[in-house]
Amino acid sequence: MTGIMAGKVALVTGGSSGIGRAAASALAREGARVVVADMNVEGGKNTVHLIEKAGGQAVFVKTDVSKPAEVEQMVNNAIAHYGRLDCAFNNAGILGDMATTVDCTEENWDRVTNIHLKGVWLCMKYEIQRMLQQGGGAIVNTSSIAGLVGLKTAPAYVASKHGIIGLTKAAAIEYARSGIRVNSVCPGYIETPMLGFQPSEDSALKKKMTALHPLGRLGTPEEVGEAVVWLCSDAASFITGHALAVDGGYVAH
Ligand code: NAD
């Protein structure tokens, strides 16, 4: 395969759907061999099928990113399949329940923060160990516009997405001299199953969300995927510790 990711091995968590699937497909299109990790087996196999149908290489590894042993095994499996790990997109996530700070339950707090904050930390913990052995690598973590500004009725989501930006910066400065770059992407509202809209839906809520973006529309998973490929690639060689908004201008006002 030719392309800006030729010869590289990339790991994508949350690769069974939405942004993760789009990023996995774009990384494969650019020549990377891709390890698709997710809890959702059927979706993961579909992502691998889509990549192979387009002429790329991918393998699925069932993983719950909030479980330390599974994350360690995920990285070991990536190495067992493809012999190395150059890039990782730590993207698995859930919205959790919509409730105010007062009404947020402990169960929801733990579930959301375990997947986002603990999950991204665990992924980096094992990915970076391997990248240090290889002498470099590039990591992108999925934060959100909710990592840059507050949103109502999602305290655990907002806190964990802000935390992902902090974790990203901490790891970026820890491992910069080891050739490992660590950045995050902060998507605006992106049309994926997480938002729960049908593509053709024209509801009041969708219109309200759309209006929040100066570009006048919601984003596509592919638009986030392209930013991820770029941050993973050598084209972004002097960029580390950055939180890149891919948000149609949402946080600009
Ligand atoms: P999605 O629901 O389409 O995909 C999320 C994927 O993560 C699913 O395949 C799901 O199975 C997987 N996942 C969930 N928990 C997991 C776990 N514990 N271990 C492994 N995999 C797990 O949603 P999406 O919109 O593609 O979301 C991807 C990321 O983007 C999330 O981190 C989300 O918070 C973030 N994000 C999404 C939007 C948006 O508007 N869609 C905006 C900002 C940020």
Boltz pocket constraint, residues with backbone or C-beta under 6 A from the ligand:
constraints:
  - pocket:
      binder: B
      contacts: [[A, 13], [A, 14], [A, 15], [A, 16], [A, 17], [A, 18], [A, 19], [A, 20], [A, 37], [A, 38], [A, 39], [A, 40], [A, 43], [A, 63], [A, 64], [A, 65], [A, 66], [A, 91], [A, 92], [A, 93], [A, 94], [A, 95], [A, 115], [A, 142], [A, 143], [A, 144], [A, 145], [A, 186], [A, 187], [A, 188], [A, 189], [A, 190], [A, 191], [A, 192], [A, 193], [A, 194], [A, 195]]
      max_distance: 6.0
